[in-house]
Amino acid sequence: MPADSHLDTGTLIRKRDTLFETARNERGFLLLVGVASIAAAASTPFPEVARWIGFLLAAYSTVANDSIQTVGTFIASNEHRRWWVLWAFIGGVFLVVVTAGWLTHGGDVSYGRLSAKGFTETPQAFTFLQVAAPVVLLILTRLRMPVSTSVLILSCFATEASGVGDVLIKSVSGYGVAFVTAVVAFGATARVTQRYMTGKPSRWWVPAQWIATATLWSSWIMQDMANLAVYLPRTLNVTEFLAFVAVVAGGLGVLFFLRGDKIQRIVSEKSSVVDIRPATTIDFVYAVILFVFVKASPIPMSTTWVFIGLLAGRELVMILLGASDRPFRQGLRIAGRDLLYTSIGLVVSILLAIVANPVFHDAILGK
């Protein structure tokens, strides 16, 4: 009896410590949200300050939520490596790609995405919610929701409502294209990979994955830097460009230090992504899809929808072909949950845009 009592007491102590640790983490997050909201409110009357506060918040929240799509499998399959090694590699690719874009597009780091209809004008004044929109993204990220940052942030600044419509159409179509591509690509190779991707991976898989990740990360940068640059002048001078690079690189450092944080679970719970071989194939297929969309048109799009569609298609076809031990109902539930969360984020984004953006408000609800 005393032994059982001791065991129960130990279990209760561990549970208590876990609850206290969770509470401390949430207090820190709530403090971050509070400070960010106050900074957004205080800077709103001063456009030159507000644009950089908004950019800073957007850089942190976008890196936390969006870039995990491209480096999530990279983190999952490289858990044994030091975080700063991964950061140095991804940060180096970022520096090369964004510098190339800045030089070849006349100071524009968005690779021409902000030249699309409704996004060409540099904001000259800001509302509180425009500056604070990334705070909403931070909250949704904390809830592990894969939110479309393109829709959430860009719609707050669109000078034409039709520009947001173009973004939505391209984004939702991206889900369908990615889903079908995943079913075809992974369905055709499931049996082969199940047979031959066993045992310890060959050494050549390491450079193959890093090359695939660099390619995917480059495509993502070309597509999603518009979500950060929308706050800034459409042409950045040298000082502004260096500030841009420093902020994003710092956010990447935090991301790798935290190993992806809560949003990483969306990737880690999928079948076999910790194995470097399927992780590499996922990155390669995703890179091809994104590259096609990058070249198809300059209209910004949500890479989140592409990412969720890709993982859903892969997960379901692997289950159907017996390449995964997970029940089909469970796989369907995971895919449906991810789609639901993304859809909730879309609704929140539209509602936020209606309140934050007078142009969008008048176009949707009338003056």
C-alpha positions in Angstrom: 0.0 0.0 0.0 2.7 2.6 0.8 4.4 1.6 -2.5 1.2 2.3 -4.5 0.8 5.6 -2.6 4.4 6.6 -3.5 3.7 5.8 -7.2 0.5 7.8 -7.3 2.3 10.7 -5.6 5.1 10.6 -8.2 2.7 10.5 -11.1 0.8 13.5 -9.7 4.0 15.5 -9.2 5.0 14.8 -12.8 1.5 15.9 -14.1 1.7 19.0 -11.9 5.1 19.9 -13.3 3.9 19.4 -16.9 0.9 21.7 -16.3 3.1 24.3 -14.7 5.5 24.1 -17.7 2.6 24.5 -20.2 1.3 27.4 -18.2 4.7 29.1 -18.3 5.0 28.6 -22.0 1.5 30.0 -22.7 2.2 33.0 -20.5 5.3 33.8 -22.6 3.2 33.5 -25.7 0.5 35.7 -24.4 3.1 38.3 -23.4 4.5 38.2 -26.9 1.0 38.7 -28.4 0.3 41.6 -26.0 3.6 43.4 -26.7 3.1 42.9 -30.5 -0.4 44.3 -30.3 0.7 47.3 -28.3 3.6 48.0 -30.8 1.1 47.8 -33.7 -1.3 50.2 -32.0 1.5 52.7 -31.0 3.0 52.7 -34.5 -0.1 53.0 -36.6 -0.2 56.8 -36.7 3.4 56.9 -38.0 3.5 55.2 -41.4 7.3 54.9 -41.7 7.4 53.2 -38.3 4.3 51.1 -38.8 5.5 49.6 -42.1 8.6 48.2 -40.3 6.7 47.1 -37.3 4.3 45.3 -39.5 7.1 43.8 -41.6 8.8 42.6 -38.4 5.7 40.9 -37.2 4.9 39.5 -40.6 8.4 38.1 -41.0 8.3 36.3 -37.6 4.7 35.0 -38.0 5.2 33.9 -41.7 8.4 32.1 -41.0 6.7 30.3 -38.0 3.7 29.3 -40.0 4.4 29.2 -43.7 8.0 28.2 -44.2 7.5 25.0 -42.2 5.8 23.7 -45.4 9.2 23.7 -47.1 11.6 22.9 -44.3 9.2 20.8 -42.2 10.3 17.4 -43.7 13.9 18.7 -43.7 13.6 19.3 -39.9 11.8 16.0 -39.3 14.4 13.9 -41.1 17.4 15.7 -39.7 16.5 15.7 -36.0 20.0 14.2 -35.2 21.8 17.3 -36.6 22.4 20.5 -34.6 19.9 23.2 -35.3 22.4 25.8 -36.3 23.8 23.6 -39.1 20.3 23.4 -40.6 19.8 27.1 -40.1 23.2 28.0 -41.8 22.2 25.9 -44.9 18.6 27.2 -45.2 19.7 30.8 -44.3 22.5 30.6 -47.0 20.0 29.6 -49.7 17.7 32.4 -48.6 20.4 34.9 -48.9 21.4 33.8 -52.4 17.9 33.6 -53.7 16.5 36.9 -52.2 19.7 38.8 -53.3 19.3 37.5 -56.8 15.7 38.6 -56.9 16.6 42.0 -55.5 19.3 42.6 -58.1 17.3 41.3 -61.1 14.0 42.9 -60.3 15.2 46.4 -59.6 15.1 46.3 -55.8 11.9 44.2 -55.6 12.4 41.2 -53.3 9.0 39.7 -54.1 10.1 38.4 -57.5 7.4 40.5 -59.2 4.5 39.1 -57.2 3.6 42.6 -56.0 3.3 43.7 -59.6 0.0 41.8 -59.8 -3.3 43.7 -59.9 -4.2 45.2 -56.6 -0.7 45.1 -55.0 1.4 47.5 -57.0 1.1 50.5 -54.6 3.3 51.0 -51.6 1.1 51.6 -48.5 1.2 55.3 -47.4 -0.9 54.9 -44.3 -1.9 51.9 -42.1 -4.9 50.9 -40.0 -4.3 49.1 -36.7 -5.4 45.7 -38.1 -3.2 46.0 -41.1 -0.2 46.2 -38.8 -1.6 43.7 -36.4 -2.7 41.1 -39.0 0.5 39.0 -38.3 -0.5 38.8 -34.6 -3.7 37.0 -35.7 -1.5 34.6 -37.7 0.7 34.0 -34.6 -2.4 33.0 -32.7 -3.6 30.6 -35.4 -0.1 29.2 -35.7 -0.1 28.5 -31.9 -3.3 26.5 -32.5 -1.4 24.5 -35.1 -3.6 25.8 -37.9 -1.9 25.8 -41.4 -3.1 29.3 -42.3 -2.7 30.9 -45.7 -0.5 33.9 -45.0 -0.9 35.1 -48.6 -4.6 35.5 -48.2 -4.5 36.8 -44.6 -1.9 39.5 -45.1 -2.1 40.4 -48.8 -5.9 40.9 -48.7 -5.5 43.5 -46.0 -3.6 45.7 -48.5 -5.3 44.9 -51.8 -6.4 48.1 -53.6 -8.7 46.0 -55.8 -11.0 43.3 -54.5 -10.6 41.4 -57.7 -6.9 41.0 -56.9 -7.8 39.0 -53.8 -10.2 36.9 -55.9 -7.4 36.0 -58.2 -5.2 35.0 -55.2 -8.1 32.8 -53.9 -8.8 31.1 -57.2 -5.1 30.3 -57.8 -4.7 29.1 -54.2 -7.7 26.7 -54.1 -6.8 25.4 -57.6 -3.3 24.7 -56.1 -4.8 22.4 -53.6 -6.5 20.3 -56.3 -3.4 20.2 -58.5 -1.2 19.2 -55.6 -3.7 16.5 -54.4 -4.0 14.9 -57.9 -0.3 15.2 -58.5 0.4 13.5 -55.2 -2.0 10.6 -55.9 -0.5 10.0 -59.3 3.2 10.4 -58.3 3.1 8.6 -55.0 0.6 6.0 -56.2 2.9 5.1 -59.1 5.9 4.7 -56.9 4.4 3.4 -53.6 5.1 -0.3 -54.3 8.6 0.4 -55.4 9.5 2.6 -52.5 7.9 0.2 -50.0 10.1 -2.6 -51.4 13.4 -0.8 -51.8 13.3 2.0 -49.2 14.0 -0.3 -46.3 17.0 -0.6 -44.0 19.6 2.1 -43.6 19.5 4.8 -46.4 22.5 5.0 -48.7 24.8 8.0 -48.2 23.7 9.7 -51.4 20.2 10.3 -50.0 21.7 13.1 -47.7 23.0 15.3 -50.6 19.8 14.4 -52.6 17.6 15.7 -49.8 19.5 18.8 -49.2 19.4 19.6 -53.0 15.7 18.9 -53.1 15.1 21.1 -50.0 17.2 24.0 -51.5 15.2 23.8 -54.7 11.9 23.8 -52.8 12.9 26.5 -50.5 14.0 28.7 -53.4 10.6 28.2 -55.1 8.9 29.1 -51.9 10.9 32.3 -51.5 10.0 33.4 -55.0 6.4 32.9 -54.2 5.9 34.0 -50.6 8.3 36.9 -50.0 5.4 39.1 -51.2 3.7 38.5 -47.9 6.5 40.2 -46.1 7.4 42.9 -48.7 3.8 44.1 -49.0 4.5 46.4 -46.0 7.6 47.9 -47.5 8.4 50.2 -50.5 8.2 48.2 -53.7 11.8 49.1 -54.4 14.3 48.6 -51.4 17.5 50.5 -51.2 20.7 48.8 -49.8 20.0 49.7 -46.2 16.3 48.5 -46.4 17.4 45.3 -48.1 20.0 44.5 -45.5 17.4 45.1 -42.8 15.0 42.8 -44.7 17.5 40.0 -44.9 18.6 40.3 -41.2 15.0 40.1 -39.9 14.0 37.1 -41.9 17.3 35.3 -41.2 16.7 35.9 -37.5 13.2 34.4 -37.7 14.6 31.3 -39.4 17.1 30.9 -36.6 14.3 30.9 -34.1 12.4 28.4 -36.2 15.3 25.9 -36.3 16.1 26.4 -32.6 12.5 25.5 -31.7 12.6 22.6 -34.3 9.5 23.9 -36.0 7.5 24.3 -32.7 3.8 23.3 -32.7 3.1 23.7 -36.4 5.7 21.0 -37.1 3.3 18.3 -35.9 1.3 18.7 -39.2 4.4 17.3 -41.0 5.7 14.9 -38.3 2.4 13.0 -37.9 2.3 12.0 -41.6 3.6 8.5 -42.6 7.4 8.0 -42.9 8.5 11.7 -43.2 11.2 11.1 -40.6 12.9 8.8 -43.1 15.1 10.9 -45.4 14.0 9.0 -48.5 10.3 9.7 -48.5 11.1 13.2 -47.1 13.2 13.9 -50.2 10.5 12.7 -52.6 7.9 14.9 -50.9 10.2 17.9 -51.2 11.0 17.1 -54.9 7.3 16.8 -55.9 6.4 19.9 -54.0 9.2 21.9 -55.6 8.1 20.9 -59.1 4.5 22.0 -58.3 5.5 25.3 -56.8 7.9 26.0 -59.7 5.2 25.5 -62.2 2.9 27.9 -60.4 5.8 30.4 -60.1 6.2 30.4 -63.8 2.5 30.2 -64.7 1.6 33.8 -63.6 2.8 36.6 -61.3 -0.3 36.4 -59.2 0.5 35.6 -55.6 -1.0 32.4 -54.2 -1.2 30.4 -51.0 1.5 27.8 -50.8 -0.3 26.5 -47.7 -3.1 25.1 -49.9 -0.6 23.4 -52.2 1.2 21.9 -49.2 -2.0 20.6 -47.5 -3.2 19.1 -50.8 0.1 17.4 -51.4 0.3 15.8 -48.0 -3.4 14.7 -48.1 -3.1 13.1 -51.5 0.1 11.3 -50.5 -1.3 10.1 -47.2 -4.5 8.7 -48.6 -3.0 6.9 -51.6 -0.3 5.3 -49.4 -3.0 3.9 -47.2 -5.1 2.6 -50.1 -2.1 0.8 -51.6 -1.1 -0.7 -48.3 2.1 1.3 -48.0 1.0 2.6 -44.6 -0.3 0.8 -41.6 -2.7 3.6 -40.7 -6.4 2.9 -41.2 -8.0 4.8 -44.1 -10.5 6.4 -41.8 -7.7 7.9 -39.7 -5.9 9.1 -42.8 -9.1 10.7 -44.1 -9.7 12.3 -40.7 -6.2 13.8 -40.7 -6.5 15.1 -44.3 -10.0 16.5 -43.5 -8.8 18.2 -40.3 -5.9 19.9 -42.1 -8.4 21.1 -44.8 -10.8 22.3 -42.2 -8.1 24.3 -40.3 -6.9 25.8 -43.6 -10.5 26.8 -44.4 -11.1 28.3 -41.0 -8.0 30.3 -41.5 -9.3 31.4 -44.9 -12.6 32.6 -43.3 -10.7 34.5 -40.6 -8.5 36.1 -43.3 -11.5 37.3 -45.3 -13.2 38.7 -42.2 -10.0 40.4 -41.1 -9.6 42.0 -44.6 -13.1 43.3 -44.5 -12.5 45.1 -41.2 -8.9 46.2 -41.9 -9.0 47.2 -45.5 -11.5 50.0 -46.4 -11.2 49.1 -50.1 -12.0 45.5 -49.6 -14.8 46.4 -47.1 -16.5 48.6 -49.6 -16.2 46.1 -52.4 -17.7 43.3 -50.4 -20.3 45.1 -48.2 -20.7 48.4 -50.1 -20.1 51.8 -48.8 
